[in-house]
């Protein structure tokens, strides 16, 4: 039986490494805030083509850590992972 999210994983893997491999560099970034590290870890663990984030969290990251949020959002987009704002 093939997992339901295997298509998304295969799309990301075909670009030269899995999501976890390409996002691990963010986890090693000492300048990244703890909450953004948790977001990246959640994305790696769940292996879904999206991540759900509250609007308050997004606004907070954009204000408190714009450089960190830019790094994370660009890397997520490069891996085909959409940020769903609720």
PAMAR-223007 format. One record per atom (N, C-alpha, C): residue number from 1; residue in three letters; x, y, z. Coordinates in steps of 0.02 Angstrom, whole numbers, plus 50000, padded with zeros to 5 digits. Each point is the difference from the previous one (the first is absolute). Layout:
N
+-----+---------+-------+-------+-------+
: num : residuo :    xx :    yy :    zz :
+-----+---------+-------+-------+-------+
: NUM :     ALA :     X :     Y :     Z :
...
+-----+---------+-------+-------+-------+
//
This chain:
86
+-----+---------+-------+-------+-------+
: num : residuo :    xx :    yy :    zz :
+-----+---------+-------+-------+-------+
:   1 :     UNK : 50042 : 49941 : 50000 :
:   1 :     UNK : 49958 : 50059 : 50000 :
:   1 :     UNK : 50044 : 50062 : 50000 :
:   2 :     UNK : 49982 : 50050 : 49959 :
:   2 :     UNK : 50039 : 50061 : 49993 :
:   2 :     UNK : 49969 : 50054 : 50044 :
:   3 :     UNK : 50040 : 50035 : 50041 :
:   3 :     UNK : 49973 : 50053 : 50042 :
:   3 :     UNK : 49969 : 50055 : 49957 :
:   4 :     UNK : 49949 : 50032 : 50026 :
:   4 :     UNK : 49964 : 50052 : 49963 :
:   4 :     UNK : 50044 : 50059 : 49981 :
:   5 :     UNK : 50051 : 50014 : 50040 :
:   5 :     UNK : 50042 : 50058 : 49985 :
:   5 :     UNK : 50062 : 49982 : 49960 :
:   6 :     UNK : 50004 : 49941 : 49971 :
:   6 :     UNK : 50060 : 49979 : 49964 :
:   6 :     UNK : 50012 : 50042 : 49938 :
:   7 :     UNK : 49948 : 50023 : 49965 :
:   7 :     UNK : 50010 : 50041 : 49941 :
:   7 :     UNK : 50036 : 50065 : 50017 :
:   8 :     UNK : 49979 : 50032 : 50054 :
:   8 :     UNK : 50033 : 50062 : 50020 :
:   8 :     UNK : 50072 : 49987 : 50020 :
:   9 :     UNK : 50012 : 49946 : 50036 :
:   9 :     UNK : 50069 : 49983 : 50020 :
:   9 :     UNK : 50043 : 49987 : 49939 :
:  10 :     UNK : 49973 : 49964 : 49950 :
:  10 :     UNK : 50039 : 49985 : 49940 :
:  10 :     UNK : 50017 : 50064 : 49962 :
:  11 :     UNK : 49952 : 50048 : 49996 :
:  11 :     UNK : 50014 : 50063 : 49965 :
:  11 :     UNK : 50058 : 50035 : 50034 :
:  12 :     UNK : 50000 : 50003 : 50067 :
:  12 :     UNK : 50054 : 50034 : 50035 :
:  12 :     UNK : 50065 : 49962 : 49993 :
:  13 :     UNK : 49998 : 49934 : 50005 :
:  13 :     UNK : 50061 : 49960 : 49995 :
:  13 :     UNK : 50032 : 50006 : 49931 :
:  14 :     UNK : 49961 : 50009 : 49947 :
:  14 :     UNK : 50027 : 50002 : 49933 :
:  14 :     UNK : 50040 : 50063 : 49988 :
:  15 :     UNK : 49997 : 50050 : 50044 :
:  15 :     UNK : 50037 : 50062 : 49990 :
:  15 :     UNK : 50069 : 49998 : 50032 :
:  16 :     UNK : 50024 : 49941 : 50018 :
:  16 :     UNK : 50068 : 49995 : 50026 :
:  16 :     UNK : 50004 : 49990 : 50074 :
:  17 :     UNK : 49956 : 49962 : 50029 :
:  17 :     UNK : 50002 : 49987 : 50071 :
:  17 :     UNK : 49931 : 50009 : 50029 :
:  18 :     UNK : 49988 : 49966 : 50055 :
:  18 :     UNK : 49935 : 50004 : 50032 :
:  18 :     UNK : 49992 : 50065 : 50038 :
:  19 :     UNK : 49940 : 50012 : 50021 :
:  19 :     UNK : 49985 : 50061 : 50037 :
:  19 :     UNK : 50044 : 50006 : 50062 :
:  20 :     UNK : 50005 : 49946 : 50037 :
:  20 :     UNK : 50040 : 50002 : 50062 :
:  20 :     UNK : 50072 : 50018 : 49984 :
:  21 :     UNK : 50027 : 49972 : 49947 :
:  21 :     UNK : 50070 : 50014 : 49982 :
:  21 :     UNK : 50011 : 50073 : 49983 :
:  22 :     UNK : 49954 : 50029 : 49963 :
:  22 :     UNK : 50010 : 50070 : 49979 :
:  22 :     UNK : 49980 : 50050 : 50053 :
:  23 :     UNK : 49961 : 49979 : 50049 :
:  23 :     UNK : 49980 : 50045 : 50055 :
:  23 :     UNK : 50046 : 49995 : 50060 :
:  24 :     UNK : 50040 : 49947 : 50004 :
:  24 :     UNK : 50044 : 49991 : 50058 :
:  24 :     UNK : 50049 : 50057 : 50009 :
:  25 :     UNK : 50020 : 50032 : 49947 :
:  25 :     UNK : 50046 : 50057 : 50006 :
:  25 :     UNK : 49968 : 50055 : 50042 :
:  26 :     UNK : 49935 : 50008 : 49994 :
:  26 :     UNK : 49965 : 50050 : 50041 :
:  26 :     UNK : 50004 : 49982 : 50074 :
:  27 :     UNK : 49996 : 49936 : 50016 :
:  27 :     UNK : 50002 : 49979 : 50070 :
:  27 :     UNK : 50067 : 50014 : 50031 :
:  28 :     UNK : 50052 : 50003 : 49960 :
:  28 :     UNK : 50067 : 50013 : 50025 :
:  28 :     UNK : 50016 : 50074 : 50005 :
:  29 :     UNK : 49954 : 50043 : 49975 :
:  29 :     UNK : 50011 : 50072 : 50001 :
:  29 :     UNK : 49991 : 50027 : 50071 :
:  30 :     UNK : 50053 : 50024 : 50032 :
:  30 :     UNK : 49995 : 50024 : 50069 :
:  30 :     UNK : 49959 : 50064 : 50007 :
:  31 :     UNK : 49989 : 50035 : 49945 :
:  31 :     UNK : 49962 : 50063 : 50002 :
:  31 :     UNK : 49925 : 49990 : 49993 :
:  32 :     UNK : 49979 : 49939 : 49984 :
:  32 :     UNK : 49929 : 49986 : 49990 :
:  32 :     UNK : 49965 : 49994 : 50068 :
:  33 :     UNK : 49943 : 50033 : 50007 :
:  33 :     UNK : 49964 : 49999 : 50064 :
:  33 :     UNK : 49974 : 49929 : 50015 :
:  34 :     UNK : 49990 : 49988 : 50063 :
:  34 :     UNK : 49979 : 49934 : 50023 :
:  34 :     UNK : 49933 : 49979 : 49969 :
:  35 :     UNK : 49954 : 50048 : 49994 :
:  35 :     UNK : 49935 : 49982 : 49972 :
:  35 :     UNK : 50004 : 49984 : 49925 :
:  36 :     UNK : 50045 : 50033 : 49964 :
:  36 :     UNK : 50009 : 49983 : 49930 :
:  36 :     UNK : 50034 : 49932 : 49992 :
:  37 :     UNK : 50046 : 49984 : 50046 :
:  37 :     UNK : 50031 : 49933 : 50000 :
:  37 :     UNK : 49946 : 49947 : 50010 :
:  38 :     UNK : 49954 : 50013 : 50046 :
:  38 :     UNK : 49945 : 49953 : 50012 :
:  38 :     UNK : 49957 : 49991 : 49938 :
:  39 :     UNK : 49987 : 50054 : 49964 :
:  39 :     UNK : 49961 : 49996 : 49938 :
:  39 :     UNK : 50036 : 49956 : 49949 :
:  40 :     UNK : 50065 : 50010 : 49991 :
:  40 :     UNK : 50038 : 49960 : 49952 :
:  40 :     UNK : 50001 : 49927 : 50021 :
:  41 :     UNK : 50009 : 49987 : 50064 :
:  41 :     UNK : 49999 : 49930 : 50024 :
:  41 :     UNK : 49932 : 49968 : 49986 :
:  42 :     UNK : 49946 : 50037 : 50011 :
:  42 :     UNK : 49933 : 49973 : 49987 :
:  42 :     UNK : 49991 : 49984 : 49926 :
:  43 :     UNK : 50024 : 50043 : 49956 :
:  43 :     UNK : 49995 : 49988 : 49928 :
:  43 :     UNK : 50039 : 49937 : 49982 :
:  44 :     UNK : 50060 : 49992 : 50026 :
:  44 :     UNK : 50040 : 49941 : 49985 :
:  44 :     UNK : 49967 : 49936 : 50026 :
:  45 :     UNK : 49970 : 50004 : 50058 :
:  45 :     UNK : 49969 : 49941 : 50031 :
:  45 :     UNK : 49937 : 49979 : 49962 :
:  46 :     UNK : 49958 : 50049 : 49981 :
:  46 :     UNK : 49936 : 49984 : 49969 :
:  46 :     UNK : 50004 : 49983 : 49926 :
:  47 :     UNK : 50050 : 50025 : 49965 :
:  47 :     UNK : 50009 : 49987 : 49929 :
:  47 :     UNK : 49937 : 50012 : 49958 :
:  48 :     UNK : 49967 : 50055 : 50013 :
:  48 :     UNK : 49941 : 50019 : 49962 :
:  48 :     UNK : 50017 : 50059 : 49954 :
:  49 :     UNK : 49961 : 50011 : 49947 :
:  49 :     UNK : 50014 : 50056 : 49954 :
:  49 :     UNK : 49974 : 50067 : 50026 :
:  50 :     UNK : 49981 : 50003 : 50064 :
:  50 :     UNK : 49977 : 50062 : 50030 :
:  50 :     UNK : 50015 : 49999 : 50075 :
:  51 :     UNK : 49998 : 50059 : 50029 :
:  51 :     UNK : 50004 : 50007 : 50072 :
:  51 :     UNK : 49950 : 50054 : 50019 :
:  52 :     UNK : 49961 : 49987 : 50052 :
:  52 :     UNK : 49950 : 50047 : 50023 :
:  52 :     UNK : 50029 : 50042 : 50057 :
:  53 :     UNK : 49995 : 50066 : 49992 :
:  53 :     UNK : 50028 : 50047 : 50049 :
:  53 :     UNK : 49949 : 50054 : 50014 :
:  54 :     UNK : 49994 : 50020 : 50062 :
:  54 :     UNK : 49953 : 50053 : 50017 :
:  54 :     UNK : 50024 : 50067 : 49972 :
:  55 :     UNK : 49952 : 50042 : 49985 :
:  55 :     UNK : 50016 : 50067 : 49975 :
:  55 :     UNK : 50040 : 50040 : 50051 :
:  56 :     UNK : 49985 : 49990 : 50064 :
:  56 :     UNK : 50037 : 50035 : 50053 :
:  56 :     UNK : 50074 : 49980 : 50000 :
:  57 :     UNK : 50013 : 49935 : 49990 :
:  57 :     UNK : 50069 : 49977 : 49998 :
:  57 :     UNK : 50037 : 50029 : 49940 :
:  58 :     UNK : 49968 : 50000 : 49942 :
:  58 :     UNK : 50032 : 50028 : 49940 :
:  58 :     UNK : 50016 : 50074 : 50010 :
:  59 :     UNK : 49952 : 50037 : 50025 :
:  59 :     UNK : 50010 : 50072 : 50012 :
:  59 :     UNK : 50057 : 50011 : 50050 :
:  60 :     UNK : 50003 : 49959 : 50051 :
:  60 :     UNK : 50052 : 50005 : 50050 :
:  60 :     UNK : 50069 : 49987 : 49970 :
:  61 :     UNK : 50006 : 49947 : 49961 :
:  61 :     UNK : 50064 : 49985 : 49968 :
:  61 :     UNK : 50021 : 50055 : 49952 :
:  62 :     UNK : 49953 : 50027 : 49963 :
:  62 :     UNK : 50016 : 50053 : 49953 :
:  62 :     UNK : 50024 : 50063 : 50036 :
:  63 :     UNK : 49976 : 50012 : 50060 :
:  63 :     UNK : 50019 : 50059 : 50038 :
:  63 :     UNK : 50063 : 49988 : 50042 :
:  64 :     UNK : 50003 : 49944 : 50036 :
:  64 :     UNK : 50055 : 49987 : 50046 :
:  64 :     UNK : 50062 : 49972 : 49967 :
:  65 :     UNK : 49991 : 49959 : 49948 :
:  65 :     UNK : 50056 : 49966 : 49969 :
:  65 :     UNK : 49991 : 49997 : 49924 :
:  66 :     UNK : 49999 : 50059 : 49967 :
:  66 :     UNK : 49987 : 50000 : 49929 :
:  66 :     UNK : 50052 : 49961 : 49959 :
:  67 :     UNK : 50063 : 50002 : 50020 :
:  67 :     UNK : 50051 : 49963 : 49964 :
:  67 :     UNK : 49991 : 49925 : 50008 :
:  68 :     UNK : 49984 : 49978 : 50061 :
:  68 :     UNK : 49989 : 49929 : 50012 :
:  68 :     UNK : 49938 : 49975 : 49963 :
:  69 :     UNK : 49946 : 50039 : 50002 :
:  69 :     UNK : 49939 : 49980 : 49965 :
:  69 :     UNK : 50012 : 49997 : 49925 :
:  70 :     UNK : 50039 : 50047 : 49974 :
:  70 :     UNK : 50016 : 49999 : 49928 :
:  70 :     UNK : 50038 : 49937 : 49981 :
:  71 :     UNK : 50050 : 49981 : 50041 :
:  71 :     UNK : 50038 : 49939 : 49986 :
:  71 :     UNK : 49953 : 49939 : 50000 :
:  72 :     UNK : 49958 : 49995 : 50051 :
:  72 :     UNK : 49957 : 49942 : 50007 :
:  72 :     UNK : 49948 : 49998 : 49944 :
:  73 :     UNK : 49967 : 50056 : 49987 :
:  73 :     UNK : 49948 : 50001 : 49949 :
:  73 :     UNK : 50028 : 49986 : 49930 :
:  74 :     UNK : 50060 : 50026 : 49986 :
:  74 :     UNK : 50031 : 49986 : 49935 :
:  74 :     UNK : 50018 : 49926 : 49993 :
:  75 :     UNK : 50026 : 49970 : 50054 :
:  75 :     UNK : 50019 : 49930 : 49997 :
:  75 :     UNK : 49939 : 49955 : 49995 :
:  76 :     UNK : 49946 : 50018 : 50034 :
:  76 :     UNK : 49938 : 49962 : 49995 :
:  76 :     UNK : 49974 : 50003 : 49928 :
:  77 :     UNK : 49998 : 50059 : 49972 :
:  77 :     UNK : 49976 : 50009 : 49931 :
:  77 :     UNK : 50043 : 49961 : 49951 :
:  78 :     UNK : 50065 : 50001 : 50010 :
:  78 :     UNK : 50046 : 49964 : 49955 :
:  78 :     UNK : 49988 : 49925 : 50003 :
:  79 :     UNK : 49972 : 49976 : 50056 :
:  79 :     UNK : 49986 : 49929 : 50008 :
:  79 :     UNK : 49927 : 49983 : 49984 :
:  80 :     UNK : 49963 : 50048 : 49972 :
:  80 :     UNK : 49931 : 49989 : 49981 :
:  80 :     UNK : 49952 : 49995 : 50059 :
:  81 :     UNK : 50018 : 50031 : 50055 :
:  81 :     UNK : 49958 : 49997 : 50060 :
:  81 :     UNK : 49965 : 50068 : 50008 :
:  82 :     UNK : 49934 : 49997 : 50000 :
:  82 :     UNK : 49960 : 50061 : 50007 :
:  82 :     UNK : 49987 : 50015 : 50073 :
:  83 :     UNK : 50000 : 50065 : 50017 :
:  83 :     UNK : 49981 : 50021 : 50067 :
:  83 :     UNK : 49927 : 50021 : 49997 :
:  84 :     UNK : 49959 : 49965 : 50039 :
:  84 :     UNK : 49928 : 50014 : 50003 :
:  84 :     UNK : 49987 : 50041 : 50062 :
:  85 :     UNK : 49977 : 50061 : 49989 :
:  85 :     UNK : 49987 : 50046 : 50056 :
:  85 :     UNK : 49928 : 49992 : 50024 :
:  86 :     UNK : 49992 : 49991 : 50066 :
:  86 :     UNK : 49932 : 49994 : 50028 :
:  86 :     UNK : 49986 : 50056 : 50048 :
+-----+---------+-------+-------+-------+
//
